[in-house]
Amino acid sequence: MRETRNIAIVDDHTMFRKGLAVLINLFPSYHVLLDVANGREFTEVLDRDQLPDIVLLDIHMPVMDGYATASWLRAHYPEIKVMALSTMDSDVSIIKMIHHGARGYILKDADPKELKLAFDEIMDKGFYYNEILTRKVIQSIHHGSESGDGFPKLTDRELEFLQHACSEKNYQQIAREMFVSERTVDGYRESLFKKFNVSNRVGLVLYAIRNQLVKL
C-alpha cells in the first residue's frame, strides 16, 4: 500500500483554501495536514515532528508572503517540497518563487487531475512541469537527445542571456546589462524557446534549473 503523503495549504482566501483541502482529501494517498492563511501562521503551527511532504504556497499574501515563506522553508526544512499556487499573472513572480525554493507551480484554476499529477510528479521526480514543457523536453531531460551531452548547443551570449533570464530582471534591464538592444534580447529569447522547445520564460527557467545550466 502506498504511503500517505501530507499536504499543507497556505493561502489567504479561506473559501478557496477550505475547498482545496476537501478536494485533496479525496485523492488516494494524500492528506491535508494543515491549512493556514499566511506564512507567519504556517511557521507558528508547523510541527517539526509531523512535517508536510508538500506545501501548496500562495504567492501574494498579507503578513508573510510566498517568497518569504519559501525562503524560510528552504533555510529550515529543505526536505519539504514547495509548490507555488499561481494565477499565472506574472512570469517574474513565478521565477522569483523558484529562486526562493519552489519546485514547480500549479494554477489555481487547474483541473483536479492535474493537481493530483503535480503531487505525484513532485514526489517521484522532485519537480513538477506542466504544459510549459513538452514531451520532447521531458525526454531530453531524462534521456538526452539534442547533442552528445543531452542539451542543445548554446552560444556564449545565449548562455549569458539565460543567466539573466533566470533572475527577476525584466527584458529591458537584461538588454541594458548585456549592452544590446531589446530587439537583440528578443532574438536570444526566441532562439532559446526554440532550442528548449518551451513557450514562455518560466519554461525556460525551469528547464535551465532542472538541467543545471545556470547557478542561482
C-alpha positions in Angstrom: 0.0 0.0 0.0 1.3 3.4 -1.0 2.4 5.7 1.9 0.1 8.6 2.6 1.7 12.0 1.9 0.9 15.0 3.9 0.0 18.3 2.3 -0.1 21.8 3.8 -2.0 24.7 2.2 -1.0 28.3 2.8 -3.4 30.8 1.2 -5.3 33.8 2.5 -8.5 33.1 0.6 -10.5 31.0 3.1 -13.1 29.5 0.8 -10.6 28.6 -1.8 -8.3 27.0 0.8 -11.0 25.0 2.5 -12.4 23.8 -0.8 -9.0 22.7 -1.9 -8.5 20.8 1.3 -11.7 18.9 0.7 -10.6 18.0 -2.8 -7.1 16.9 -1.8 -8.5 14.6 0.9 -10.4 12.8 -1.8 -7.1 11.9 -3.5 -5.8 8.4 -2.7 -2.6 8.6 -0.6 -2.8 12.3 0.1 -4.0 14.0 3.2 -4.2 17.7 4.2 -2.2 18.0 7.4 -2.9 21.7 7.9 -4.3 24.8 6.1 -3.5 28.4 7.2 -4.0 31.9 5.9 -0.4 33.2 5.6 3.3 32.3 6.0 3.6 33.6 9.6 0.7 31.4 10.8 2.3 28.5 9.0 5.7 28.9 10.7 3.9 29.1 14.1 1.8 26.0 13.8 4.3 23.8 11.9 5.2 20.7 14.0 8.7 19.5 13.4 7.7 16.0 14.4 5.0 15.9 11.7 6.1 17.8 8.7 4.2 18.1 5.4 5.7 16.5 2.3 4.4 19.2 0.1 3.4 22.8 0.8 1.0 24.5 -1.6 2.0 28.1 -1.2 0.2 31.1 -2.4 2.5 33.9 -3.7 0.6 37.0 -2.7 -0.5 37.0 1.0 -0.5 39.5 3.8 1.8 39.3 6.9 4.3 36.9 5.3 4.0 36.2 1.6 5.0 33.2 -0.5 8.5 34.5 -1.2 9.4 34.9 2.4 7.7 31.6 3.4 9.5 29.7 0.7 12.9 31.1 1.8 12.1 30.2 5.4 11.3 26.7 4.4 14.5 26.4 2.3 16.6 27.5 5.3 14.8 25.4 8.0 13.2 22.4 6.2 14.7 22.0 2.8 13.3 18.5 2.6 9.7 19.9 2.3 8.8 20.4 -1.3 7.2 23.8 -2.2 4.7 24.2 -5.0 3.6 27.7 -5.8 -0.1 28.5 -6.2 -0.4 30.9 -9.1 -2.9 32.8 -11.2 -0.2 33.0 -13.9 -0.4 36.8 -13.8 3.4 37.2 -13.9 6.2 35.1 -15.1 8.5 37.2 -12.9 6.5 36.2 -9.8 6.8 32.5 -10.6 10.6 32.9 -11.4 11.0 34.7 -8.1 9.3 31.8 -6.3 11.6 29.3 -8.0 14.6 31.4 -6.8 13.2 31.1 -3.3 13.0 27.3 -3.5 9.7 26.4 -5.2 9.9 23.1 -7.1 7.2 24.0 -9.5 3.8 25.7 -9.6 0.1 24.9 -10.2 -2.5 27.3 -11.5 -5.4 28.0 -9.1 -7.9 27.0 -11.7 -6.1 23.8 -12.7 -8.1 20.6 -13.2 -8.1 18.3 -10.2 -6.4 15.6 -12.3 -3.5 18.0 -13.0 -3.2 18.7 -9.3 -3.0 15.0 -8.5 -0.4 14.6 -11.2 1.6 17.5 -9.9 1.7 15.9 -6.4 2.8 12.6 -7.9 5.5 14.2 -10.1 6.9 16.4 -7.3 7.2 13.4 -5.0 8.6 11.0 -7.6 10.9 13.3 -9.6 11.4 16.3 -7.3 9.9 18.9 -9.8 6.7 19.4 -11.5 6.4 20.6 -15.1 3.0 21.3 -16.7 2.2 22.3 -20.3 5.2 24.7 -20.3 7.5 21.8 -21.2 6.5 19.4 -24.0 7.1 15.7 -24.2 10.3 16.4 -26.2 11.8 18.4 -23.4 10.9 15.8 -20.8 12.6 13.1 -22.9 15.7 15.2 -23.4 15.9 15.8 -19.6 15.8 12.1 -18.8 17.4 10.5 -21.8 19.4 13.2 -23.7 18.6 13.9 -27.3 19.8 17.2 -28.7 23.6 16.6 -28.6 26.2 14.4 -27.1 25.6 15.7 -23.6 21.8 15.8 -24.0 21.5 19.6 -24.4 21.0 21.9 -27.3 24.2 23.8 -28.3 24.2 27.3 -26.9 26.3 30.3 -27.8 28.2 32.3 -25.1 25.7 35.1 -25.5 22.8 32.8 -25.2 24.2 31.4 -22.0 24.7 34.9 -20.7 21.1 35.8 -21.6 19.9 32.6 -19.9 21.6 33.5 -16.7 19.9 36.9 -16.7 16.6 35.4 -17.7 16.7 33.2 -14.6 16.8 36.3 -12.4 14.0 38.8 -11.5 15.1 41.3 -14.1 12.8 42.4 -16.9 13.9 42.2 -20.5 14.7 45.9 -20.7 17.1 45.5 -17.7 18.7 42.5 -19.3 19.3 44.4 -22.5 20.9 47.2 -20.6 23.2 44.9 -18.7 24.2 43.0 -21.8 24.8 46.3 -23.7 22.5 45.2 -26.5 19.2 46.4 -27.9 15.9 45.0 -26.6 15.4 43.5 -30.1 18.6 41.6 -29.7 17.4 40.3 -26.4 14.2 39.2 -28.0 16.3 37.3 -30.5 18.1 35.4 -27.8 14.8 34.6 -26.1 13.1 33.3 -29.2 16.2 31.2 -30.1 16.2 29.6 -26.6 12.5 29.0 -26.7 13.0 27.1 -30.0 16.1 25.2 -28.8 14.5 24.1 -25.5 11.0 23.7 -27.1 9.3 25.9 -24.5 6.7 28.6 -24.9 7.5 31.2 -22.2 10.1 32.5 -19.8 9.0 30.2 -16.9 9.5 27.2 -19.0 13.0 28.5 -19.9 13.9 28.9 -16.3 12.6 25.5 -15.2 14.5 23.8 -17.9 17.7 25.7 -17.1 17.5 24.9 -13.4 16.5 21.3 -13.8 19.4 20.7 -16.1 21.9 22.8 -14.1 22.6 25.2 -17.0 22.5 28.1 -14.6 23.5 28.7 -11.0 21.1 30.5 -8.8 
